[in-house]
Amino acid sequence: MNVTLNKIDSANATIAVKVEKADYQERVEKALRNYRQKANIPGFRKGMAPAGMIKKMFGKSLLAEEINKLVGEGLFGYIRENNVNILGEPLPNETEQQPIDFDTQEDFEFLFDLGMAPEVNISLSKDDKVDYYQIEITNEMVQKQADAFAERSGKYEQVEVAEGKDMLKGKLVELDEAGNEKDGGIQAEASVMIPFYFKSEDEKAKFEGAKLNSSVVFNPNAACAGNEFEMAHILKVEKEAAKEITSNFKFTIEEITRHVPAALDQELFDQIFGKDNVTSVEEFNAKIKEMLAAQVKPESDYKFLLDLRPVLEAKAGELNFPEAFLKRFLQRNNENKTAESIEAEYPETVKELTWHLIKEKLAKDFSVKVEEADLLEVAKAATRAQFAGYGMMDVPADILENYSKGMIKDEKSRHGLIERAIEDKIRESAKELVTLNEKVVSQEEFYKLFEGQN
């Protein structure tokens, strides 16, 4: 087998794979023998059909299959061994490829088109200045998080007087226009409602300060602004029936349940940050501040990478891409897209491809290597962030380890973790090389920086 590369220009090339009979004959004969052993041919016992019959019936398809495998091995082997930097994958040549006839030919030549990746030349130094934004962790942010922890760790208590977001449970009775219980009217036992969420301020106010075992007259239709789903839940009727109900109802309060936030005590400290890691309110707030700073650092790093990108793109300049090849490749791999849509999206495709090549170049220059330990750390960081979203700051080590290892084993998430690990290493190396223009901003100011930026 002979493989040759022909460079047409800096962006395009063709590669020819020549296969002779000596290259494939033994493979085809072996494939025929294996097929004969497994073949079930009517009139013959399994594996006993004549070799000539098997060859006549299946020889052509097996020949094509083995040659196809051989060509693939030769094509990609050459690209790999000779470090040919291509974009996408080789495509069958559509202009110079001669017809293939497996019936008459013994020697074959297959031509493929290649899109060559442009060379990227960039370097960073202290002359390059890039903004690095640090989000200020305010006392208000700390207090808000402390309140959230206390709220999540709180408990429900039965109280005597309703207020705020208390949940009320009781009996509902429909009233007539005179304010008396309506004959044959709706009655609902153990109806549950939270007046705080009523749409009408007037109806909501009727329950503020209401006492256990007292009765309140209110209008569910007004309270729910005619929302039949909410009314059906309160009145325990079908949705279709609920939207027709406009009567007043008497609600006799049988239970008032209040969610009481946890106290800022050692029990809460241990629950959030682990036993005896925090022993006072001051330490609790300091730990929260440290936690919030760690949580927003990835956002600062992400913004830095966004701001570094145009610097790198300017250094790379306009790269020479194989436009016709890329559009053909995109069309071939996105059959649901039209030529017009690929044409319209092409500028953005080139932009993202340029960024990908820049990252590849930096990864090579920085000698970036992603080990399993790196993936595990990235997975742990993602896991911690996920659990933090549920208020769990002190995830047990064994749970963290097992959850993270599960992410690494999943093929889809593993690919994302590898990309993130590479970007993390590139970013940290770049931060050492450039001059960081550090700025402390509020959280609101920070998020405004993203307006109009991808």
C-alpha positions as CSV (number, residue, x, y, z in Angstrom):
1,M,0.0,0.0,0.0
2,N,1.3,3.4,-0.9
3,V,0.1,6.7,0.6
4,T,1.1,10.1,-0.9
5,L,0.3,13.6,0.1
6,N,-0.1,16.4,-2.5
7,K,-0.2,20.0,-1.1
8,I,-2.3,22.2,-3.4
9,D,-1.8,25.3,-1.4
10,S,-1.4,26.3,2.3
11,A,-5.0,25.5,3.0
12,N,-5.8,22.5,0.7
13,A,-4.2,19.1,-0.1
14,T,-5.1,15.7,-1.5
15,I,-4.0,12.4,-0.3
16,A,-3.9,9.3,-2.5
17,V,-4.0,5.7,-1.1
18,K,-3.0,3.0,-3.6
19,V,-3.9,-0.5,-2.8
20,E,-2.5,-3.5,-4.7
21,K,-3.8,-7.1,-4.7
22,A,-0.9,-8.2,-2.5
23,D,-2.1,-5.7,0.2
24,Y,-5.6,-7.2,0.6
25,Q,-5.6,-10.7,-0.8
26,E,-4.7,-12.5,2.4
27,R,-7.2,-10.4,4.4
28,V,-10.0,-11.1,1.9
29,E,-9.3,-14.9,1.9
30,K,-9.3,-14.9,5.7
31,A,-12.6,-13.0,5.7
32,L,-14.1,-15.5,3.3
33,R,-13.0,-18.5,5.5
34,N,-14.5,-16.8,8.6
35,Y,-17.7,-16.1,6.8
36,R,-18.0,-19.6,5.5
37,Q,-17.6,-21.0,9.0
38,K,-20.6,-18.9,10.2
39,A,-22.8,-18.9,7.1
40,N,-26.2,-20.7,7.1
41,I,-26.8,-21.6,3.4
42,P,-30.0,-23.5,2.6
43,G,-29.2,-27.1,1.7
44,F,-25.9,-27.2,3.6
45,R,-25.0,-27.7,7.2
46,K,-23.6,-24.6,8.9
47,G,-20.0,-24.0,7.8
48,M,-20.1,-26.7,5.1
49,A,-21.1,-24.6,2.0
50,P,-18.5,-24.9,-0.8
51,A,-15.9,-22.2,-0.7
52,G,-16.5,-21.3,-4.3
53,M,-20.2,-20.7,-3.6
54,I,-19.3,-18.4,-0.7
55,K,-16.9,-16.5,-2.8
56,K,-19.4,-16.1,-5.6
57,M,-22.2,-15.0,-3.3
58,F,-20.2,-12.8,-0.9
59,G,-16.8,-12.2,-2.3
60,K,-17.4,-8.8,-3.8
61,S,-18.9,-7.3,-0.7
62,L,-16.2,-8.8,1.5
63,L,-13.6,-7.5,-0.9
64,A,-15.0,-4.0,-0.7
65,E,-15.3,-4.2,3.1
66,E,-11.6,-5.3,3.6
67,I,-10.3,-2.7,1.1
68,N,-12.3,0.0,2.9
69,K,-10.8,-1.0,6.2
70,L,-7.3,-1.1,4.7
71,V,-7.7,2.3,3.1
72,G,-8.9,3.8,6.4
73,E,-5.9,2.3,8.2
74,G,-3.5,3.7,5.6
75,L,-5.1,7.1,5.4
76,F,-5.4,7.9,9.1
77,G,-2.1,6.1,9.9
78,Y,-0.3,8.4,7.5
79,I,-2.0,11.5,8.9
80,R,-1.1,10.5,12.5
81,E,2.5,9.3,11.8
82,N,3.4,12.4,9.8
83,N,1.6,14.9,12.1
84,V,-0.5,16.3,9.2
85,N,-2.6,19.0,10.9
86,I,-6.0,18.8,9.3
87,L,-9.4,20.3,9.9
88,G,-12.4,18.0,10.3
89,E,-11.9,14.7,8.4
90,P,-10.7,13.7,4.9
91,L,-13.5,13.8,2.3
92,P,-13.7,11.6,-0.8
93,N,-12.4,13.6,-3.8
94,E,-15.2,14.5,-6.2
95,T,-13.2,15.7,-9.2
96,E,-10.2,13.4,-9.9
97,Q,-11.3,10.1,-8.3
98,Q,-11.6,7.5,-11.0
99,P,-14.5,5.0,-10.9
100,I,-13.9,1.8,-8.8
101,D,-14.9,-1.6,-10.2
102,F,-14.5,-4.4,-7.8
103,D,-15.5,-6.9,-10.5
104,T,-12.6,-6.2,-12.8
105,Q,-9.9,-4.3,-10.9
106,E,-7.1,-5.8,-8.8
107,D,-5.3,-2.6,-8.0
108,F,-7.1,0.5,-6.6
109,E,-6.4,4.2,-6.0
110,F,-8.5,6.3,-3.6
111,L,-8.3,10.1,-3.5
112,F,-9.2,12.2,-0.6
113,D,-9.4,16.0,-0.1
114,L,-7.9,17.5,3.1
115,G,-8.5,20.8,4.7
116,M,-5.2,22.0,6.2
117,A,-5.2,23.7,9.6
118,P,-3.6,27.2,9.3
119,E,-0.5,27.8,11.4
120,V,-1.0,30.0,14.5
121,N,1.8,32.2,15.7
122,I,1.2,33.9,19.0
123,S,3.0,34.7,22.2
124,L,2.2,36.6,25.4
125,S,4.3,38.9,27.6
126,K,4.0,41.5,30.3
127,D,3.4,44.0,27.6
128,D,0.0,42.5,27.2
129,K,-2.4,44.0,29.7
130,V,-5.7,42.2,30.5
131,D,-8.3,43.3,33.0
132,Y,-9.0,40.9,35.9
133,Y,-12.2,41.7,37.8
134,Q,-12.6,40.6,41.4
135,I,-16.1,40.7,42.8
136,E,-16.3,42.4,46.2
137,I,-17.9,40.3,48.8
138,T,-20.1,42.7,50.8
139,N,-21.6,42.3,54.3
140,E,-25.0,42.3,52.7
141,M,-24.0,39.3,50.5
142,V,-22.7,37.5,53.6
143,Q,-25.9,38.2,55.6
144,K,-28.1,37.1,52.7
145,Q,-26.2,33.8,52.5
146,A,-26.4,33.3,56.3
147,D,-30.1,33.9,56.2
148,A,-30.5,31.4,53.4
149,F,-28.6,28.8,55.4
150,A,-30.8,29.5,58.5
151,E,-33.9,29.3,56.3
152,R,-32.9,26.0,54.7
153,S,-32.1,24.4,58.1
154,G,-35.2,25.8,59.8
155,K,-38.2,23.8,61.1
156,Y,-42.0,24.0,61.0
157,E,-43.9,25.0,64.1
158,Q,-47.6,25.2,65.0
159,V,-48.5,28.8,66.1
160,E,-51.6,30.6,67.3
161,V,-51.7,33.7,65.2
162,A,-51.1,33.9,61.4
163,E,-48.6,36.2,59.8
164,G,-46.3,36.4,56.8
165,K,-45.9,33.2,54.8
166,D,-47.7,31.0,57.4
167,M,-49.5,28.0,55.9
168,L,-53.2,27.7,57.0
169,K,-55.2,24.6,57.1
170,G,-58.9,24.4,57.8
171,K,-62.5,24.0,56.6
172,L,-64.0,26.0,53.7
173,V,-67.8,26.7,53.4
174,E,-69.4,28.5,50.5
175,L,-71.7,31.4,51.5
176,D,-74.7,32.8,49.8
177,E,-75.3,36.5,49.0
178,A,-76.6,37.1,52.5
179,G,-73.5,35.7,54.1
180,N,-75.1,32.5,55.3
181,E,-73.9,29.0,54.5
182,K,-75.2,28.1,51.1
183,D,-77.5,25.1,50.8
184,G,-75.8,22.5,48.6
185,G,-72.8,24.8,48.4
186,I,-69.1,23.8,48.2
187,Q,-67.5,22.5,51.4
188,A,-63.9,21.5,51.6
189,E,-62.2,19.8,54.6
190,A,-58.5,20.2,55.3
191,S,-58.1,22.9,52.7
192,V,-54.6,24.4,52.6
193,M,-53.5,27.9,51.6
194,I,-50.8,30.4,52.0
195,P,-52.5,33.9,51.9
196,F,-49.1,35.6,51.5
197,Y,-49.2,34.5,47.8
198,F,-52.7,35.8,47.1
199,K,-52.9,38.1,44.1
200,S,-55.3,40.5,45.9
201,E,-53.8,42.6,48.7
202,D,-57.2,43.2,50.2
203,E,-57.9,39.4,50.4
204,K,-54.4,38.8,51.8
205,A,-54.9,41.4,54.6
206,K,-58.0,39.6,55.9
207,F,-55.8,36.7,57.2
208,E,-53.0,38.8,58.7
209,G,-53.3,38.4,62.5
210,A,-56.1,35.8,62.2
211,K,-56.1,33.4,65.2
212,L,-56.3,29.7,65.5
213,N,-60.0,28.4,65.5
214,S,-61.3,31.8,64.2
215,S,-63.1,32.2,60.9
216,V,-62.3,34.5,58.0
217,V,-64.6,35.4,55.1
218,F,-62.9,35.9,51.8
219,N,-63.4,35.6,48.1
220,P,-61.2,32.9,46.5
221,N,-61.9,34.2,43.0
222,A,-60.5,37.7,43.9
223,A,-57.7,36.1,46.0
224,C,-56.5,34.1,43.0
225,A,-57.3,36.7,40.4
226,G,-59.6,34.1,38.7
227,N,-56.8,31.6,38.3
228,E,-58.7,28.3,38.1
229,F,-55.7,26.1,38.9
230,E,-55.1,27.9,42.2
231,M,-58.9,28.0,43.0
232,A,-59.3,24.3,42.3
233,H,-56.5,23.5,44.7
234,I,-57.9,25.6,47.5
235,L,-61.6,24.6,47.0
236,K,-60.8,21.0,46.1
237,V,-62.9,21.1,42.9
238,E,-62.3,20.4,39.3
239,K,-60.6,23.1,37.3
240,E,-63.5,23.6,35.0
241,A,-65.9,24.1,37.9
242,A,-63.5,26.4,39.7
243,K,-63.5,29.2,37.1
244,E,-67.3,29.6,37.5
245,I,-67.1,30.2,41.3
246,T,-67.4,33.8,42.4
247,S,-68.9,33.3,45.9
248,N,-67.5,34.3,49.2
249,F,-66.3,31.5,51.5
250,K,-65.9,31.2,55.2
251,F,-62.5,29.6,56.2
252,T,-62.3,28.2,59.7
253,I,-58.6,28.0,60.7
254,E,-57.7,24.6,62.3
255,E,-53.9,24.8,61.9
256,I,-51.3,27.5,61.5
257,T,-47.9,26.3,60.4
258,R,-44.9,28.5,60.4
259,H,-41.4,27.9,59.0
260,V,-38.9,29.1,61.6
261,P,-35.3,29.7,60.5
262,A,-32.6,27.9,62.4
263,A,-30.8,29.8,65.1
264,L,-27.2,30.9,64.4
265,D,-25.8,28.4,66.8
266,Q,-23.3,25.5,66.9
267,E,-25.8,23.0,65.5
268,L,-26.2,25.2,62.3
269,F,-22.4,25.8,62.1
270,D,-21.7,22.1,62.2
271,Q,-24.4,21.3,59.7
272,I,-23.1,23.8,57.2
273,F,-19.3,23.6,57.6
274,G,-18.6,20.4,59.5
275,K,-18.3,19.7,63.2
276,D,-16.3,22.3,65.1
277,N,-14.9,24.0,62.0
278,V,-16.8,27.1,63.0
279,T,-17.6,28.0,66.7
280,S,-18.9,31.6,66.6
281,V,-21.1,33.9,64.5
282,E,-18.0,35.9,63.6
283,E,-16.2,32.7,62.3
284,F,-19.4,31.7,60.6
285,N,-19.6,35.0,58.7
286,A,-15.9,34.8,57.9
287,K,-16.3,31.3,56.5
288,I,-19.3,32.4,54.4
289,K,-17.2,35.3,53.0
290,E,-14.4,32.9,52.1
291,M,-16.9,30.5,50.6
292,L,-18.5,33.2,48.5
293,A,-15.1,34.5,47.3
294,A,-14.3,30.9,46.1
295,Q,-17.6,30.7,44.4
296,V,-17.2,33.9,42.4
297,K,-13.5,33.3,41.5
298,P,-14.4,31.0,38.5
299,E,-16.6,33.8,37.2
300,S,-13.7,36.2,37.4
301,D,-11.5,33.6,35.7
302,Y,-14.1,33.1,33.0
303,K,-14.3,36.9,32.4
304,F,-10.5,37.0,32.2
305,L,-10.6,34.4,29.5
306,L,-13.2,36.3,27.5
307,D,-11.1,39.5,27.8
308,L,-7.9,37.6,26.8
309,R,-9.5,36.1,23.7
310,P,-9.6,39.3,21.6
311,V,-5.9,39.9,22.6
312,L,-5.0,36.5,21.3
313,E,-7.1,36.8,18.2
314,A,-5.5,40.1,17.3
315,K,-2.1,38.4,17.6
316,A,-3.1,35.5,15.5
317,G,-4.4,37.8,12.7
318,E,-6.6,36.6,9.9
319,L,-6.0,32.9,9.3
320,N,-6.2,31.2,5.9
321,F,-8.9,28.6,6.0
322,P,-10.0,26.1,3.3
323,E,-13.4,27.7,2.8
324,A,-14.8,25.4,0.1
325,F,-13.6,22.3,2.0
326,L,-15.0,23.5,5.3
327,K,-18.4,24.3,3.8
328,R,-18.5,20.9,2.1
329,F,-17.5,19.2,5.4
330,L,-20.2,21.1,7.3
331,Q,-22.8,20.2,4.8
332,R,-21.8,16.5,4.9
333,N,-22.0,16.4,8.7
334,N,-25.1,18.5,9.1
335,E,-27.6,17.0,6.6
336,N,-30.5,18.9,8.2
337,K,-28.9,22.2,7.3
338,T,-29.2,23.9,4.0
339,A,-26.4,25.3,2.0
340,E,-27.8,28.8,2.7
341,S,-27.7,28.3,6.5
342,I,-24.2,27.0,6.4
343,E,-23.2,30.0,4.3
344,A,-24.8,32.3,6.8
345,E,-23.2,30.6,9.8
346,Y,-19.8,30.3,8.2
347,P,-18.2,33.6,9.6
348,E,-19.2,32.4,13.2
349,T,-17.8,28.9,12.4
350,V,-14.5,30.4,11.3
351,K,-14.4,32.6,14.4
352,E,-14.9,29.6,16.8
353,L,-12.5,27.5,14.8
354,T,-9.8,30.2,15.1
355,W,-10.3,30.3,18.8
356,H,-10.0,26.5,18.9
357,L,-6.7,26.6,17.0
358,I,-5.4,29.3,19.3
359,K,-6.2,27.2,22.4
360,E,-4.5,24.2,20.7
361,K,-1.4,26.4,20.1
362,L,-1.3,27.7,23.7
363,A,-1.8,24.2,25.1
364,K,1.2,23.0,23.1
365,D,3.3,26.0,24.0
366,F,2.4,25.7,27.7
367,S,3.0,21.9,27.6
368,V,-0.5,21.3,28.9
369,K,-1.2,17.7,29.8
370,V,-4.4,16.6,31.4
371,E,-4.0,13.7,33.8
372,E,-6.7,11.8,35.6
373,A,-5.9,13.7,38.7
374,D,-6.7,17.0,36.9
375,L,-10.0,15.6,35.7
376,L,-10.8,14.5,39.2
377,E,-10.1,18.0,40.6
378,V,-12.2,19.7,37.9
379,A,-15.0,17.2,38.6
380,K,-14.8,17.8,42.4
381,A,-15.0,21.6,41.8
382,A,-18.1,21.1,39.7
383,T,-19.6,18.7,42.3
384,R,-18.9,21.2,45.1
385,A,-20.6,24.0,43.2
386,Q,-23.6,21.7,42.5
387,F,-24.0,20.7,46.1
388,A,-23.4,24.3,47.3
389,G,-26.4,25.3,45.2
390,Y,-28.4,23.1,47.6
391,G,-26.8,24.6,50.6
392,M,-24.4,21.7,51.3
393,M,-21.0,23.2,52.0
394,D,-19.3,20.3,53.7
395,V,-19.8,17.4,51.3
396,P,-18.4,14.2,52.8
397,A,-15.2,13.2,51.2
398,D,-16.4,9.7,50.1
399,I,-19.5,11.2,48.5
400,L,-17.5,13.9,46.7
401,E,-15.0,11.3,45.5
402,N,-17.6,8.8,44.2
403,Y,-19.8,11.5,42.6
404,S,-16.8,13.0,40.8
405,K,-15.5,9.7,39.6
406,G,-18.9,8.9,38.2
407,M,-18.7,12.2,36.1
408,I,-15.3,11.1,34.8
409,K,-16.6,7.7,33.7
410,D,-19.5,9.2,31.8
411,E,-18.3,9.8,28.2
412,K,-20.2,13.0,27.6
413,S,-19.3,14.7,30.9
414,R,-15.7,13.4,30.6
415,H,-15.2,15.3,27.3
416,G,-16.5,18.5,28.9
417,L,-14.2,18.0,31.9
418,I,-11.2,17.6,29.6
419,E,-12.0,20.8,27.8
420,R,-12.5,22.6,31.1
421,A,-9.2,21.2,32.5
422,I,-7.3,22.4,29.3
423,E,-8.9,25.9,29.5
424,D,-8.1,26.1,33.2
425,K,-4.4,25.3,32.6
426,I,-4.2,27.7,29.7
427,R,-5.8,30.5,31.7
428,E,-3.5,30.0,34.7
429,S,-0.4,30.0,32.5
430,A,-1.6,33.1,30.6
431,K,-2.2,34.9,33.9
432,E,1.4,34.4,34.8
433,L,2.6,35.8,31.5
434,V,0.5,38.9,31.0
435,T,0.1,42.0,33.2
436,L,-3.2,41.8,35.1
437,N,-5.1,45.0,35.5
438,E,-6.9,44.1,38.7
439,K,-10.2,45.8,39.4
440,V,-12.5,45.3,42.4
441,V,-16.2,45.7,41.4
442,S,-19.6,45.0,42.9
443,Q,-21.5,42.0,41.8
444,E,-24.0,44.2,40.0
445,E,-21.1,46.0,38.1
446,F,-19.5,42.7,37.3
447,Y,-22.6,41.2,35.6
448,K,-23.1,44.4,33.6
449,L,-19.7,43.8,32.0
450,F,-21.2,40.9,30.2
451,E,-23.8,43.0,28.4
452,G,-23.2,42.6,24.7
453,Q,-20.3,40.2,25.2
454,N,-20.5,36.5,24.2
